[in-house]
Amino acid sequence: MADTSLPAPSAPVERTPDDRLDSWKEIAAYMKRDATTVQRWEKREGMPVHRHIHDKLGSVYAFRTELDAWARNRQPAPVEEASDSGAGPAAGRASWLWPMTAVCGALALGVAAWQFQTGADRVDNPVANGRFLQLTDFDGIEQAAALSRDGRLAAFQSDRDGRMDIWLTEVGSGRFQNLTRGSVDDFVNPSVRTLNFSPDGTLVTFWARKLGGSLQEIGVWGLPVLGGPARPYLDGIAEFDWSEDGRLVYHTTGPGDPTFVRDSGEGSQPREIFSAPPGLHAHFQLWSPDRKFIYFVQGSVPDRMDIWRMSPTGAAPERITHHDAVVTHPVFLNAKTLMYLAGDQEGGGPWIHSLDVDERVPQRLSLGIDRYTSLAASADGRRMVATLATTKSTLWRLPVTTDQADLSEARPISLTTGNGSSPRLGAGFLLYVTSKGTTDSIWMLANDLATEVWSAPESRIFGGPAIARDGRRIAFTVRRSGQTLLYVANLDGTDVRVVSSSVELQGGPAWAPDGQSITVAAVVDRVPRLFNVPVGGRSPARLIDEYSVDPAWSPDGKMILYSGPDIGTTFPVKAANADGSAYALPDLTLTRGARHLTFMGGRRSIVALRGEIRYKNLWLIDLETGAERQLTNFPSDFHVRDFDVSADGREIVLEQIQDHSDIVLIEAARR
């Protein structure tokens, strides 16, 4: 398989061949620990380890100089390392964290502050001895917080009044103003910096999307902080950042998120300096304080991202971090210190990280089960605001009728496991995924009895399980220790086998019509393409030559649907015949987060999620005529992430995501 790795970063220091360690065994010997310990350090504390994406994904390497720098700045976190079982205090806290929302906010804030100042109390910790204050304590969601450059005003999104709006507060005043009052739709997008301020602090700016037919309009709008209607601010632009000397960097929504720079002064024309490779995105553009570089986040949205930087003249970018996970919201505290959010490759986090841009050794500053979903800073770095979030997933059943089903017809599914996601319906049973700590497992619910089908420590299931047509076997994809693995197993959990471990997988699998192979996307030359992977051990066969993920076979096995690449916040749905040749469909474009497709009523129709990034309903779409019918009509605070339809088309199972989040103010100590 061809090399699918992104370009290697230019090294900050000169390295010799002897500086490199080429396996976990060599890394463990150098650090004088066993392999399990150093793997834990890499996952939980950001120890710098690199991976050969083009080779077997378990193949790693590290540099002695980077390990030495990391070790000098590290202080052990005893609470974190006390147990790897996932059954300690953190796992126990998760079971009661969600219902007690009022207590949750205060407790999470106290725990977050303790984590930053104890387990994360490292050399040059930029927030050591800082103050942590809860800025909001509404019920529900507050997110996407932004700070004015002087740190005096904070803006955020909240559903306090029943729907998502943009709110403003003067820090420390305890007073909050709803700026939009239901007047704006479709402005939630966790993959970009949604809210910002104009440089003079007179406007709160926000990303917004409007759909009309097949046309997508994205732009940045402005709201006066003193009140008044929204007005266009930067038309056709998705994200932006102003430098101190008045230069503007921004990206648009074409393929690769083309990035432009416009110099200060009247009459200056923008010039394109960068566009990400096919299938990748470039978000969160940010000027460095000295204006020599533009930092940005590049990769596959949402969870295969890293921080890069480039010159404003457009020279080739260099990679700064190697998380290969969720990475968002970079901000500078000073000329050398970059703060940002990053998760791990097993789906944990995101947590707050800091990075010395010269040494380039990431330091994870927040520990435990807390998650952060946004980060912003004042111009002088003295204040930051972050979104501290908790999430719970719940499964629901509802009937398919000739009318639009509403929430009154849905019934929650009681799960002894507490949470459930990625539901898949079989004949007389329901499969779902549940999470505990850093481990996912697959469970089967039949006749009101839940039994575990599969589980493995430190493993994350992505894409959801696929049930074979005979109903006796399942296939699923797992991310563990930097590898992506394709498993098959009997429905009762016996005969578990790994059928692919040497390629980088993406998205969910589907059983091929013959029942002897599994269709799944593997990354080749940086682009995911669908392959048929035989369960008997033969070599995979490429099915689709273009960008293609999340396959769905028609019931007769003659056609396969798949998702194309994200362009802006949408992606096309395409189809092929069983031999991989193109199959003509009516134009069909869906919004990010709606990649799971299910056939209903034979080959003619599918069920899909339609709507905004955060709020969607289920629609029935005729693949021959393009006609559509809305199946559900849920309230705006009912967030559906996944679903499945029974084989007879009479029942739907939904996964609802319930979020609770608050805005936290972090004030750095004076030095």
C-alpha positions in Angstrom: 0.0 0.0 0.0 1.2 3.5 -0.9 2.5 5.9 1.7 -0.6 7.7 3.2 1.2 9.8 5.7 1.1 13.5 5.7 4.4 15.3 5.0 6.8 15.0 7.9 7.5 18.1 10.0 10.7 20.0 9.6 12.7 19.1 12.7 13.4 21.9 15.2 16.8 20.3 16.0 19.3 18.3 14.1 19.0 14.6 14.7 21.4 11.8 14.0 20.4 8.2 13.1 21.3 7.1 16.7 18.7 9.5 18.0 15.9 7.3 16.7 14.1 4.4 18.5 12.2 2.1 16.2 9.8 0.0 18.3 7.9 0.0 21.6 10.6 -2.4 22.9 13.4 0.1 22.2 11.4 3.0 23.6 10.6 1.0 26.8 14.2 0.1 27.3 15.4 3.7 26.8 12.8 4.9 29.3 13.6 2.0 31.7 10.0 0.9 31.9 7.9 -1.9 30.4 6.1 -1.5 27.1 2.7 -1.2 28.8 3.8 1.8 30.9 5.3 3.8 28.0 2.2 3.1 25.9 0.1 4.5 28.8 2.4 7.5 29.0 2.0 8.1 25.2 -1.8 7.9 25.4 -2.5 9.7 28.7 0.4 12.2 29.0 1.4 13.0 25.5 4.8 11.3 25.4 6.0 12.0 21.9 5.7 8.8 19.8 5.3 8.8 16.0 3.6 6.3 13.7 4.3 5.0 10.2 0.8 5.4 8.8 1.9 3.8 5.5 3.1 0.6 7.3 1.5 -1.6 9.9 -0.2 0.9 12.2 1.4 -0.7 15.3 4.8 0.3 13.9 6.1 3.3 15.9 9.2 5.3 16.4 10.5 8.0 18.7 13.5 10.3 19.2 15.7 10.3 22.2 15.9 14.1 22.2 12.1 14.5 22.2 11.7 11.8 25.0 14.4 13.6 27.1 12.6 17.0 26.7 9.3 15.4 27.6 10.7 13.6 30.7 12.3 16.9 31.9 9.0 18.6 31.9 7.0 15.7 33.3 6.0 15.1 36.8 4.2 11.8 37.5 0.4 11.9 38.1 -0.1 9.3 40.9 -3.9 9.4 40.7 -3.9 8.8 36.9 -1.4 5.9 37.1 -2.9 4.1 40.0 -5.1 1.9 37.9 -5.5 0.9 34.2 -8.6 -1.1 34.8 -11.1 1.7 34.2 -12.9 0.6 37.4 -11.4 3.2 39.7 -12.8 6.5 41.0 -13.1 8.1 37.5 -15.2 5.2 36.1 -17.4 5.2 39.1 -18.0 8.9 38.9 -19.3 8.6 35.3 -22.3 6.6 36.4 -23.9 9.4 38.5 -22.3 12.5 36.8 -25.2 13.1 34.3 -28.3 13.3 36.4 -26.9 15.7 39.0 -26.5 18.6 36.6 -26.4 21.3 39.2 -23.9 19.5 41.4 -22.0 18.4 38.2 -21.1 21.9 37.2 -19.5 22.9 40.5 -17.9 19.6 41.1 -16.4 19.4 37.5 -15.0 22.9 37.9 -13.4 22.0 41.2 -12.0 18.8 39.8 -10.7 20.6 36.7 -8.9 23.2 38.8 -7.4 20.5 41.0 -6.3 18.5 37.9 -4.6 21.5 36.4 -2.7 22.4 39.6 -1.8 18.9 40.8 -1.6 16.1 38.2 -0.7 18.6 35.5 1.6 20.7 37.6 4.6 20.5 35.3 7.5 22.8 34.7 6.4 25.9 32.8 2.7 25.0 33.1 1.2 28.2 31.8 -1.9 27.9 34.0 -0.2 26.8 37.2 -1.6 28.7 40.2 -4.2 30.3 38.0 -7.9 31.0 39.0 -10.7 28.8 37.8 -14.2 30.4 37.8 -17.5 29.1 36.5 -18.7 31.7 34.1 -22.1 30.1 33.4 -24.4 27.7 35.3 -27.4 27.4 33.0 -29.2 24.1 32.6 -28.5 22.5 29.3 -25.7 23.6 26.9 -23.3 26.5 26.8 -20.6 26.1 24.2 -18.3 27.7 21.6 -17.1 30.4 23.9 -15.1 33.4 22.6 -13.3 36.3 24.3 -12.9 39.9 23.2 -9.2 40.9 22.7 -9.2 42.9 26.0 -10.7 39.9 27.8 -13.6 42.0 29.1 -16.5 40.4 27.1 -17.3 36.7 26.5 -19.8 35.3 23.9 -21.1 31.8 23.8 -23.9 29.6 22.4 -26.6 28.5 24.7 -30.1 26.8 24.6 -31.2 28.5 27.9 -34.3 29.9 26.2 -35.3 26.7 24.5 -33.3 26.9 21.3 -29.7 27.6 20.5 -28.9 31.4 20.6 -25.8 33.6 20.9 -25.3 35.1 24.3 -23.0 37.9 25.7 -21.7 38.7 29.2 -19.3 41.1 30.7 -16.8 38.8 32.6 -17.6 39.0 36.3 -20.8 40.9 36.0 -23.2 38.0 36.4 -25.4 39.5 33.7 -26.2 37.8 30.4 -27.8 39.1 27.2 -29.4 37.0 24.4 -28.2 38.6 21.2 -30.2 36.5 18.7 -33.5 35.6 20.4 -34.3 32.8 17.9 -33.5 34.9 14.9 -30.6 32.8 13.5 -30.6 29.1 12.4 -27.8 26.6 11.6 -24.8 28.3 13.3 -23.5 25.3 15.3 -20.4 23.7 13.9 -17.9 22.1 16.4 -15.3 21.7 13.6 -14.6 25.4 13.3 -14.2 28.4 15.5 -17.9 29.4 15.4 -17.8 32.6 17.5 -15.3 35.4 17.6 -15.1 39.2 18.1 -14.2 41.9 15.7 -10.7 43.4 16.6 -12.4 46.5 18.1 -14.7 44.4 20.2 -17.9 46.1 18.9 -19.2 43.0 17.1 -19.7 39.3 18.0 -19.0 37.4 14.8 -20.5 34.0 14.1 -20.3 31.3 11.4 -23.6 30.5 9.8 -24.9 28.2 7.0 -28.0 28.5 4.9 -29.1 25.8 2.4 -31.2 26.4 -0.6 -31.7 23.4 -2.9 -28.3 22.1 -3.8 -26.6 25.4 -3.1 -24.7 26.0 0.1 -24.1 29.5 1.4 -21.6 29.9 4.3 -20.4 33.2 5.7 -19.5 35.1 8.8 -22.0 37.5 10.3 -21.7 40.2 13.0 -23.9 41.1 16.0 -23.5 44.5 17.7 -22.6 44.0 21.3 -25.0 46.8 22.2 -27.8 45.0 20.5 -29.3 45.0 17.0 -29.9 42.6 14.0 -27.1 40.5 12.5 -25.4 41.8 9.4 -22.9 40.3 7.0 -19.3 40.6 8.2 -17.2 38.4 5.8 -19.3 36.9 3.0 -18.4 33.5 1.7 -15.8 33.0 4.4 -15.9 30.1 7.0 -13.1 31.2 9.5 -10.8 34.1 9.9 -8.2 35.8 12.1 -6.9 39.3 12.1 -3.2 40.1 12.9 -2.2 43.0 15.1 -1.1 44.9 12.0 -4.4 44.5 10.2 -3.7 41.5 7.9 -6.5 39.0 7.4 -6.2 35.2 7.0 -9.3 33.2 6.2 -10.5 30.0 4.5 -13.4 29.4 2.2 -15.5 26.2 1.9 -14.2 24.7 -1.4 -12.4 21.3 -1.5 -9.3 21.5 0.7 -10.6 24.7 2.5 -8.6 27.2 0.3 -6.7 29.6 2.6 -6.1 33.2 1.7 -4.2 36.2 3.1 -5.1 39.8 2.5 -2.6 42.5 3.5 -3.7 45.6 5.4 -4.4 48.8 3.5 -7.1 49.8 1.0 -7.1 48.0 -2.3 -5.2 45.0 -1.0 -6.3 41.8 -2.9 -6.4 38.4 -1.2 -4.0 35.8 -2.4 -4.4 32.0 -2.0 -1.5 30.5 0.0 -2.7 26.9 0.7 -5.3 24.2 0.0 -5.4 20.9 1.9 -4.8 17.7 -0.1 -8.0 15.9 -1.4 -10.3 14.7 1.3 -8.6 16.7 4.0 -9.6 20.0 5.8 -7.7 23.0 7.0 -9.4 24.9 9.9 -8.7 27.2 12.9 -6.3 29.6 11.1 -4.3 31.6 13.6 -1.6 34.3 13.3 1.5 33.7 15.5 2.2 36.7 17.7 5.3 37.7 15.7 3.2 37.3 12.4 5.9 35.0 10.9 3.6 32.0 10.7 0.0 31.0 10.3 -1.0 28.1 12.5 -3.9 25.9 11.5 -5.5 22.4 12.1 -5.3 20.0 9.2 -6.6 16.5 8.6 -9.7 14.4 8.2 -12.6 15.8 10.2 -13.4 15.2 13.0 -10.9 12.9 14.6 -7.8 12.6 12.4 -6.4 16.1 12.9 -3.1 17.9 13.9 -1.6 21.3 14.1 0.5 22.6 11.2 2.0 26.0 10.4 3.1 27.8 7.3 4.5 31.1 6.2 2.1 33.9 5.1 3.9 33.7 1.7 2.6 30.2 1.2 5.6 28.0 1.6 5.1 24.3 2.2 3.5 23.8 5.7 5.2 21.9 8.5 3.5 19.6 10.9 3.8 20.6 14.6 1.9 17.9 16.5 1.3 14.2 16.0 -1.9 13.4 17.8 -3.8 12.1 14.8 -7.0 12.6 16.8 -9.5 15.3 17.6 -7.6 18.6 17.6 -9.3 22.0 17.7 -9.2 25.6 19.0 -5.5 26.6 19.0 -4.7 29.9 20.8 -1.5 31.7 21.8 -0.8 32.8 25.4 2.5 34.4 24.5 5.1 34.3 21.7 6.2 30.7 22.6 3.1 29.0 24.2 0.3 27.6 22.1 -2.7 26.2 23.9 -5.2 23.9 22.2 -7.6 21.0 22.6 -6.7 17.4 21.7 -8.0 13.9 22.3 -6.3 10.6 21.9 -6.5 8.0 19.2 -8.9 5.8 21.3 -11.5 8.5 21.4 -10.7 10.0 24.9 -10.9 13.7 25.6 -10.5 16.3 24.2 -8.3 17.8 26.9 -6.4 21.1 27.2 -2.8 20.9 26.0 0.1 23.4 25.9 3.0 23.4 23.5 6.3 25.3 23.4 6.5 26.0 19.7 10.3 25.7 19.7 10.6 22.4 21.6 7.3 21.0 20.2 6.7 18.6 23.0 2.9 18.7 23.9 1.9 18.8 27.5 -1.6 17.6 28.5 -2.7 19.9 31.2 -6.1 18.4 32.1 -6.6 14.9 33.3 -9.4 12.5 34.2 -12.7 12.1 32.3 -13.5 15.7 31.8 -14.0 16.9 28.2 -13.4 20.3 26.7 -15.0 21.4 23.4 -13.9 25.0 22.9 -11.0 27.3 24.0 -10.4 31.0 23.4 -8.0 33.5 24.9 -7.6 37.3 25.3 -4.9 39.0 23.3 -2.5 39.2 26.2 -3.1 35.6 27.2 -4.1 36.5 30.7 -7.6 35.1 30.4 -9.0 32.0 28.7 -12.5 30.6 28.4 -13.2 26.9 27.8 -16.3 24.7 27.4 -16.4 21.9 30.0 -18.8 19.2 28.7 -20.4 15.9 29.6 -22.4 13.7 27.2 -24.8 10.8 27.6 -26.2 8.6 24.8 -29.7 7.1 25.1 -31.6 4.7 22.8 -35.2 5.1 21.7 -37.8 3.1 19.7 -40.5 4.5 17.6 -42.9 3.1 14.9 -42.8 4.0 11.2 -46.1 5.5 10.2 -47.5 7.4 7.2 -47.3 10.6 9.3 -44.4 12.3 10.9 -43.6 10.7 14.2 -42.9 13.1 17.1 -41.3 12.6 20.5 -44.6 11.5 22.0 -44.5 8.3 20.0 -40.9 7.4 21.0 -40.1 5.1 23.9 -36.8 5.0 25.7 -35.0 1.6 25.8 -33.9 0.6 29.3 -30.3 -0.5 29.3 -28.6 -2.1 32.3 -25.3 -0.8 30.8 -26.4 2.8 31.5 -25.5 4.2 28.0 -25.9 2.9 24.5 -24.8 4.1 21.0 -24.6 2.9 17.4 -27.9 0.7 17.5 -28.3 -2.0 14.9 -31.5 -4.1 14.6 -31.5 -7.8 13.9 -34.3 -10.4 13.8 -35.6 -10.3 17.4 -32.6 -8.6 18.9 -30.8 -5.2 19.1 -27.0 -4.7 19.1 -25.5 -1.6 20.6 -22.2 -0.2 21.8 -21.6 0.9 25.4 -18.6 2.8 26.8 -17.0 2.6 30.2 -13.8 4.6 30.9 -11.5 4.0 27.9 -13.2 0.7 26.8 -16.1 0.1 24.4 -18.0 -3.2 24.3 -20.8 -4.6 22.1 -24.0 -5.8 23.8 -27.1 -7.7 22.5 -30.6 -7.0 23.9 -33.1 -9.8 23.3 -36.3 -10.5 25.2 -35.4 -7.7 27.7 -32.1 -9.5 28.5 -28.8 -7.8 27.8 -25.7 -9.9 27.2 -22.1 -8.8 26.3 -21.0 -10.0 22.9 -17.4 -8.5 22.8 -15.1 -6.3 24.8 -11.4 -5.6 25.0 -9.4 -3.2 27.3 -8.4 0.2 25.9 -10.4 -0.3 22.7 -12.8 2.0 20.9 -15.4 0.9 18.3 -16.0 3.2 15.4 -18.6 3.1 12.7 -21.0 0.7 14.6 -21.3 -3.1 14.2 -22.7 -4.7 11.0 -25.0 -7.7 11.1 -24.5 -10.4 8.4 -27.5 -11.2 6.3 -27.9 -14.6 7.9 -28.1 -12.9 11.3 -25.5 -15.2 12.8 -22.3 -13.1 12.6 -21.2 -9.5 13.1 -18.4 -7.3 11.8 -17.0 -4.2 13.5 -14.0 -1.9 13.4 -11.8 -1.1 16.5 -9.2 1.5 17.2 -6.6 0.3 19.8 -3.0 1.4 20.5 -2.8 3.3 17.3 -4.0 0.5 15.1 -7.3 0.0 13.3 -8.6 -3.5 13.4 -11.5 -5.3 11.5 -13.1 -8.0 13.6 -15.7 -10.7 12.8 -17.5 -12.8 15.4 -20.5 -15.0 15.9 -23.5 -13.3 17.4 -23.0 -15.2 20.6 -19.5 -13.8 21.0 -17.6 -16.9 19.9 -15.1 -17.4 17.1 -13.8 -13.8 17.4 -11.2 -13.1 14.7 -9.2 -10.2 13.3 -9.5 -10.2 9.6 -7.5 -7.0 8.9 -4.8 -5.2 11.0 -2.3 -3.9 8.5 -4.2 -1.1 6.9 -5.7 2.2 8.1 -9.5 1.8 8.2 -12.1 4.5 8.2 -15.8 4.5 8.8 -18.2 1.6 9.4 -18.2 -1.8 7.7 -20.9 -3.6 5.8 -21.3 -7.3 4.9 -20.9 -8.0 1.2 -23.8 -9.8 -0.5 -21.9 -13.1 -0.6 -21.5 -13.2 3.2 -17.8 -14.1 2.7 -16.3 -10.7 2.7 -16.7 -7.3 4.4 -16.8 -4.0 2.6 -14.9 -1.3 4.4 -12.9 1.8 3.6 -9.1 1.7 3.8 -6.9 4.7 3.3 -4.7 4.6 0.1 -2.6 7.6 -1.0 -4.3 9.7 1.8 -7.8 8.9 0.4 -10.2 6.3 1.9 -11.5 3.9 -0.8 -13.9 0.9 -0.4 -12.4 -2.6 -0.4 -13.9 -6.1 -0.1 -12.0 -7.9 2.7 -12.5 -11.7 2.6 -13.1 -13.2 6.1 -11.2 -16.3 5.0 -7.8 -14.5 4.8 -7.4 -13.8 1.1 -6.1 -10.4 -0.1 -8.6 -7.5 -0.1 -10.0 -6.4 -3.5 -10.5 -2.7 -4.2 -14.2 -2.0 -5.1 -14.3 1.8 -5.5 -11.4 3.9 -6.9 -12.5 7.3 -5.5 -13.1 8.7 -2.0 -15.7 6.4 -0.5 -16.7 5.5 3.1 -19.6 4.1 5.1 -21.0 1.6 2.6 -24.6 0.3 2.5 -25.5 -2.6 0.3 -29.0 -2.8 -1.2 -31.1 -5.8 -0.1 -30.8 -7.5 -3.5 -27.0 -7.1 -3.4 -26.9 -5.4 -6.8 -26.0 -1.8 -5.7 -23.9 -0.2 -3.0 -24.3 3.3 -1.6 -21.4 5.2 -0.1 -20.4 8.7 1.2 -18.1 11.1 -0.7 -15.7 13.7 0.8 -16.8 16.6 3.0 -17.0 19.8 1.1 -17.6 22.6 3.6 -20.2 21.0 5.9 -21.9 18.7 3.4 -21.0 15.5 1.4 -22.4 13.8 -1.6 -24.0 10.3 -1.5 -23.0 8.1 -4.5 -23.7 4.6 -5.7 -22.0 1.8 -7.6 -23.0 -1.5 -9.1 -21.8 -4.7 -7.4 -18.8 -4.8 -9.7 -17.8 -1.2 -8.7 -19.0 0.5 -11.9 -20.9 3.8 -11.5 -24.6 3.7 -10.7 -26.6 6.9 -11.5 -28.5 8.5 -8.6 -30.5 11.7 -8.3 -28.3 14.4 -6.7 -28.2 13.7 -3.0 -26.2 15.9 -0.6 -26.3 15.4 3.2 -24.9 17.4 6.2 -21.9 16.3 8.2 -22.8 13.7 10.9 -25.4 11.9 8.6 -23.2 9.3 7.0 -25.1 6.2 8.2 -27.7 5.2 5.5 -30.2 2.3 5.6 -32.3 0.8 2.9 -36.0 0.5 3.4 -38.6 -1.2 1.2 -36.1 -3.0 -1.1 -33.7 -1.3 -3.4 -35.8 1.8 -4.2 -35.6 3.9 -0.9 -33.3 4.7 1.9 -33.6 6.4 5.3 -31.1 9.2 6.1 -30.6 12.0 8.6 -31.3 15.4 7.2 -30.9 18.9 8.7 -28.3 21.0 10.5 -25.1 19.8 11.9 -26.5 19.5 15.3 -30.3 19.1 14.7 -31.5 16.5 12.2 -34.6 14.4 11.5 -35.1 11.2 9.6 -36.2 11.3 6.0 -37.3 8.7 3.5 -35.6 9.3 0.1 -36.6 7.6 -3.2 -33.4 6.8 -5.1 -35.1 6.6 -8.5 -37.1 9.9 -8.4 -35.3 11.8 -5.7 -38.7 12.4 -3.9 -38.4 12.8 -0.1 -40.7 12.4 2.9 -40.0 13.5 6.4 -40.4 10.6 8.9 -39.8 12.3 12.2 -40.4 15.8 13.7 -38.4 16.1 16.9 -37.9 19.3 19.0 -34.7 21.2 18.4 -33.0 20.0 21.6 -33.4 16.3 20.6 -30.1 15.5 18.9 -30.1 12.2 16.9 -26.6 10.9 16.1 -27.3 7.4 14.8 -30.2 5.1 13.9 -31.3 1.8 12.3 -34.5 0.5 10.7 -35.9 -3.0 11.1 -35.9 -5.3 8.1 -39.7 -5.1 7.7 -39.5 -1.2 7.8 -42.0 -0.9 10.7 -39.6 0.2 13.5 -36.8 2.7 14.0 -34.2 2.7 16.8 -32.5 6.0 17.5 -29.4 7.1 19.4 -30.0 10.5 21.2 -27.1 12.6 22.4 -27.7 14.6 25.6 -25.2 17.3 26.3 -24.5 19.3 29.4 -21.8 22.0 29.3 -20.7 25.1 31.1 -18.2 27.9 30.3 -15.1 28.0 32.5 -13.0 31.1 33.0 -9.2 30.5 33.5 -7.2 33.5 34.7 -3.4 33.0 34.6 -1.4 34.0 37.7 0.7 37.1 37.4 4.4 36.4 37.1 
